């Protein structure tokens, strides 16, 4: 495994305006060319956390997917984040993992946020995604998934856990605490990327994007404000920690239905 340069993009989003959001993000991302291996954007980065899935959904040939492919090619890096996608007659809160060569993998959000009625507008995913990058095995998930540790459980030896989110201010303590908890219990570098600003429904977002190491130590925390940061993760330190404290070997066996 090689070291991995990971970029967190904490940004405000313009409500339900994909074209404006993509132009704004392109300005933020363009200077990163050649300096990063992985760029992580927030949940629903083209629209904000909207329940207007039918009117906002794109297909897999739509402008958001093409934009991510263009950006990944320009940057020479993987670009990931979630958008509203309609596929085979259903709408999904879909994370796209887009590589520089234009190929991609997808993850559809498993846990739909019932407090906002997300389950009435989106279909739930059924499969977790594991992807490879520079020798790392990476598990990307979406927002509310953070509250459900079984879905995040490190049973397949991943090296990096990612959450992209629109997580509001009133529950920021839970966001920060759970990111640390997921890192500790899975002995894995854990990254959470959240948006900032306020949406049309009056929800305020404080960001609190974080990089946490395998021991639960916060390596970087962005509170409030727009900021993009790149940090290099060292796999050898994590491997040494896991060898010294092989707690994952003692976990319970289980199967998800």
VEXVO-905965 format. One record per residue (C-alpha): residue number from 1; residue in three letters; x, y, z. Coordinates in steps of 0.02 Angstrom, whole numbers, plus 50000, padded with zeros to 5 digits. Example, Ala and Ser with C-alpha at 12.3 -4.5 7.8 and 13.67 -1.06 7.14 Angstrom:
[r 1 'Ala' [50615 49775 50390]] [r 2 'Ser' [50684 49947 50357]] 
//
This chain:
[r 1 'Unk' [50000 50000 50000]] [r 2 'Unk' [50055 50176 49962]] [r 3 'Unk' [50018 50335 50059]] [r 4 'Unk' [49852 50412 50008]] [r 5 'Unk' [49819 50598 49982]] [r 6 'Unk' [49638 50634 50031]] [r 7 'Unk' [49550 50800 50001]] [r 8 'Unk' [49397 50853 50101]] [r 9 'Unk' [49288 50986 50019]] [r 10 'Unk' [49178 51072 50148]] [r 11 'Unk' [49064 51193 50056]] [r 12 'Unk' [48898 51283 50057]] [r 13 'Unk' [48772 51225 49925]] [r 14 'Unk' [48647 51323 49822]] [r 15 'Unk' [48475 51248 49845]] [r 16 'Unk' [48418 51137 49700]] [r 17 'Unk' [48534 51219 49573]] [r 18 'Unk' [48651 51087 49502]] [r 19 'Unk' [48728 51199 49368]] [r 20 'Unk' [48779 51333 49493]] [r 21 'Unk' [48845 51206 49618]] [r 22 'Unk' [48950 51117 49488]] [r 23 'Unk' [49024 51280 49426]] [r 24 'Unk' [49063 51332 49604]] [r 25 'Unk' [49144 51165 49644]] [r 26 'Unk' [49244 51164 49484]] [r 27 'Unk' [49327 51327 49539]] [r 28 'Unk' [49370 51248 49705]] [r 29 'Unk' [49436 51087 49630]] [r 30 'Unk' [49535 51149 49481]] [r 31 'Unk' [49688 51203 49585]] [r 32 'Unk' [49701 51027 49657]] [r 33 'Unk' [49762 50949 49494]] [r 34 'Unk' [49907 50832 49529]] [r 35 'Unk' [49905 50861 49717]] [r 36 'Unk' [49780 50732 49776]] [r 37 'Unk' [49724 50552 49750]] [r 38 'Unk' [49545 50566 49814]] [r 39 'Unk' [49424 50713 49821]] [r 40 'Unk' [49272 50694 49935]] [r 41 'Unk' [49118 50804 49910]] [r 42 'Unk' [48964 50814 50024]] [r 43 'Unk' [48802 50718 50008]] [r 44 'Unk' [48688 50780 49867]] [r 45 'Unk' [48820 50907 49818]] [r 46 'Unk' [48723 50966 49665]] [r 47 'Unk' [48559 51006 49754]] [r 48 'Unk' [48568 51003 49942]] [r 49 'Unk' [48466 50874 50039]] [r 50 'Unk' [48307 50889 49936]] [r 51 'Unk' [48156 50774 49937]] [r 52 'Unk' [48108 50831 49761]] [r 53 'Unk' [48183 50675 49687]] [r 54 'Unk' [48068 50660 49537]] [r 55 'Unk' [48103 50834 49470]] [r 56 'Unk' [48289 50838 49512]] [r 57 'Unk' [48344 50661 49473]] [r 58 'Unk' [48467 50631 49333]] [r 59 'Unk' [48508 50468 49246]] [r 60 'Unk' [48679 50391 49237]] [r 61 'Unk' [48714 50485 49075]] [r 62 'Unk' [48666 50651 49154]] [r 63 'Unk' [48767 50809 49183]] [r 64 'Unk' [48822 50768 49361]] [r 65 'Unk' [48901 50603 49311]] [r 66 'Unk' [48985 50682 49160]] [r 67 'Unk' [49047 50826 49268]] [r 68 'Unk' [49123 50705 49394]] [r 69 'Unk' [49207 50610 49253]] [r 70 'Unk' [49279 50772 49182]] [r 71 'Unk' [49341 50829 49353]] [r 72 'Unk' [49419 50659 49393]] [r 73 'Unk' [49510 50664 49226]] [r 74 'Unk' [49571 50843 49250]] [r 75 'Unk' [49631 50811 49428]] [r 76 'Unk' [49704 50640 49398]] [r 77 'Unk' [49610 50584 49554]] [r 78 'Unk' [49454 50492 49608]] [r 79 'Unk' [49306 50608 49641]] [r 80 'Unk' [49165 50548 49754]] [r 81 'Unk' [49004 50619 49827]] [r 82 'Unk' [48818 50583 49812]] [r 83 'Unk' [48686 50647 49691]] [r 84 'Unk' [48504 50612 49651]] [r 85 'Unk' [48493 50475 49520]] [r 86 'Unk' [48345 50388 49438]] [r 87 'Unk' [48389 50213 49380]] [r 88 'Unk' [48274 50073 49323]] [r 89 'Unk' [48120 50169 49376]] [r 90 'Unk' [48177 50210 49553]] [r 91 'Unk' [48263 50362 49630]] [r 92 'Unk' [48418 50342 49737]] [r 93 'Unk' [48530 50449 49846]] [r 94 'Unk' [48679 50379 49753]] [r 95 'Unk' [48863 50396 49793]] [r 96 'Unk' [48972 50392 49638]] [r 97 'Unk' [49154 50338 49646]] [r 98 'Unk' [49224 50410 49485]] [r 99 'Unk' [49399 50367 49426]] [r 100 'Unk' [49513 50471 49312]] [r 101 'Unk' [49483 50352 49167]] [r 102 'Unk' [49295 50385 49175]] [r 103 'Unk' [49244 50218 49251]] [r 104 'Unk' [49144 50221 49411]] [r 105 'Unk' [49068 50121 49552]] [r 106 'Unk' [48906 50161 49643]] [r 107 'Unk' [48833 50148 49817]] [r 108 'Unk' [48649 50183 49853]] [r 109 'Unk' [48613 50249 50027]] [r 110 'Unk' [48554 50107 50137]] [r 111 'Unk' [48479 50202 50284]] [r 112 'Unk' [48352 50331 50227]] [r 113 'Unk' [48320 50475 50347]] [r 114 'Unk' [48141 50446 50403]] [r 115 'Unk' [48137 50608 50504]] [r 116 'Unk' [48137 50701 50337]] [r 117 'Unk' [48031 50570 50247]] [r 118 'Unk' [48175 50518 50136]] [r 119 'Unk' [48103 50342 50121]] [r 120 'Unk' [47951 50414 50031]] [r 121 'Unk' [48056 50489 49892]] [r 122 'Unk' [48204 50371 49874]] [r 123 'Unk' [48234 50184 49867]] [r 124 'Unk' [48357 50108 49990]] [r 125 'Unk' [48516 50024 49933]] [r 126 'Unk' [48550 49843 49977]] [r 127 'Unk' [48736 49821 49942]] [r 128 'Unk' [48886 49897 50027]] [r 129 'Unk' [49027 49956 49914]] [r 130 'Unk' [49211 49920 49935]] [r 131 'Unk' [49331 50002 49813]] [r 132 'Unk' [49519 49998 49788]] [r 133 'Unk' [49638 50144 49770]] [r 134 'Unk' [49829 50137 49780]] [r 135 'Unk' [49818 49972 49873]] [r 136 'Unk' [49689 50036 49998]] [r 137 'Unk' [49519 49955 50021]] [r 138 'Unk' [49392 50093 50050]] [r 139 'Unk' [49211 50088 50111]] [r 140 'Unk' [49110 50244 50064]] [r 141 'Unk' [48942 50274 50149]] [r 142 'Unk' [48814 50414 50161]] [r 143 'Unk' [48760 50524 50308]] [r 144 'Unk' [48626 50432 50410]] [r 145 'Unk' [48722 50268 50384]] [r 146 'Unk' [48839 50336 50518]] [r 147 'Unk' [48711 50296 50654]] [r 148 'Unk' [48708 50111 50612]] [r 149 'Unk' [48871 50025 50662]] [r 150 'Unk' [48825 49854 50595]] [r 151 'Unk' [48820 49921 50417]] [r 152 'Unk' [48990 50001 50443]] [r 153 'Unk' [49068 49849 50526]] [r 154 'Unk' [49243 49810 50465]] [r 155 'Unk' [49220 49627 50423]] [r 156 'Unk' [49310 49635 50255]] [r 157 'Unk' [49472 49721 50306]] [r 158 'Unk' [49444 49894 50235]] [r 159 'Unk' [49575 50027 50270]] [r 160 'Unk' [49473 50187 50255]] [r 161 'Unk' [49292 50225 50300]] [r 162 'Unk' [49208 50377 50221]] [r 163 'Unk' [49044 50466 50256]] [r 164 'Unk' [48976 50606 50146]] [r 165 'Unk' [48838 50706 50229]] [r 166 'Unk' [48714 50847 50249]] [r 167 'Unk' [48713 50836 50440]] [r 168 'Unk' [48628 50984 50527]] [r 169 'Unk' [48691 51089 50671]] [r 170 'Unk' [48573 51026 50809]] [r 171 'Unk' [48651 50853 50798]] [r 172 'Unk' [48832 50904 50771]] [r 173 'Unk' [48886 50823 50935]] [r 174 'Unk' [48820 50656 50874]] [r 175 'Unk' [48908 50678 50706]] [r 176 'Unk' [49077 50710 50786]] [r 177 'Unk' [49056 50577 50919]] [r 178 'Unk' [48999 50442 50799]] [r 179 'Unk' [49140 50473 50676]] [r 180 'Unk' [49262 50443 50819]] [r 181 'Unk' [49165 50289 50876]] [r 182 'Unk' [49164 50213 50700]] [r 183 'Unk' [49352 50242 50686]] [r 184 'Unk' [49388 50159 50853]] [r 185 'Unk' [49276 50007 50832]] [r 186 'Unk' [49335 49973 50654]] [r 187 'Unk' [49519 50019 50685]] [r 188 'Unk' [49512 50119 50525]] [r 189 'Unk' [49550 50292 50463]] [r 190 'Unk' [49380 50375 50453]] [r 191 'Unk' [49332 50531 50355]] [r 192 'Unk' [49171 50630 50367]] [r 193 'Unk' [49134 50769 50242]] [r 194 'Unk' [48986 50881 50282]] [r 195 'Unk' [48917 51040 50203]] [r 196 'Unk' [48900 51212 50281]] [r 197 'Unk' [48774 51354 50261]] [r 198 'Unk' [48585 51352 50272]] [r 199 'Unk' [48457 51270 50159]] [r 200 'Unk' [48286 51333 50106]] [r 201 'Unk' [48204 51237 50250]] [r 202 'Unk' [48302 51335 50380]] [r 203 'Unk' [48422 51194 50421]] [r 204 'Unk' [48594 51258 50470]] [r 205 'Unk' [48749 51155 50437]] [r 206 'Unk' [48910 51182 50533]] [r 207 'Unk' [49021 51066 50431]] [r 208 'Unk' [49130 50984 50563]] [r 209 'Unk' [49214 50883 50426]] [r 210 'Unk' [49343 50771 50507]] [r 211 'Unk' [49484 50650 50479]] [r 212 'Unk' [49501 50526 50622]] [r 213 'Unk' [49634 50393 50637]] [r 214 'Unk' [49618 50208 50684]] [r 215 'Unk' [49635 50249 50871]] [r 216 'Unk' [49498 50381 50870]] [r 217 'Unk' [49618 50529 50869]] [r 218 'Unk' [49558 50678 50768]] [r 219 'Unk' [49691 50722 50639]] [r 220 'Unk' [49595 50869 50565]] [r 221 'Unk' [49432 50956 50603]] [r 222 'Unk' [49350 51094 50500]] [r 223 'Unk' [49220 51185 50605]] [r 224 'Unk' [49108 51307 50510]] [r 225 'Unk' [49158 51394 50350]] [r 226 'Unk' [49206 51335 50178]] [r 227 'Unk' [49374 51251 50166]] [r 228 'Unk' [49462 51118 50065]] [r 229 'Unk' [49606 51025 50146]] [r 230 'Unk' [49717 50883 50089]] [r 231 'Unk' [49799 50764 50211]] [r 232 'Unk' [49912 50616 50177]] [r 233 'Unk' [49866 50453 50262]] [r 234 'Unk' [50004 50329 50307]] [r 235 'Unk' [49950 50147 50294]] [r 236 'Unk' [50101 50080 50389]] [r 237 'Unk' [50051 50166 50551]] [r 238 'Unk' [49877 50090 50543]] [r 239 'Unk' [49944 49917 50501]] [r 240 'Unk' [50064 49925 50648]] [r 241 'Unk' [49924 49977 50766]] [r 242 'Unk' [49812 49836 50707]] [r 243 'Unk' [49953 49710 50728]] [r 244 'Unk' [49986 49770 50905]] [r 245 'Unk' [49801 49775 50952]] [r 246 'Unk' [49713 49643 50844]] [r 247 'Unk' [49539 49681 50913]] [r 248 'Unk' [49452 49651 50747]] [r 249 'Unk' [49493 49465 50762]] [r 250 'Unk' [49380 49451 50914]] [r 251 'Unk' [49223 49521 50835]] [r 252 'Unk' [49058 49426 50829]] [r 253 'Unk' [49009 49334 50672]] [r 254 'Unk' [48845 49392 50595]] [r 255 'Unk' [48752 49407 50431]] [r 256 'Unk' [48645 49551 50372]] [r 257 'Unk' [48475 49509 50301]] 
//
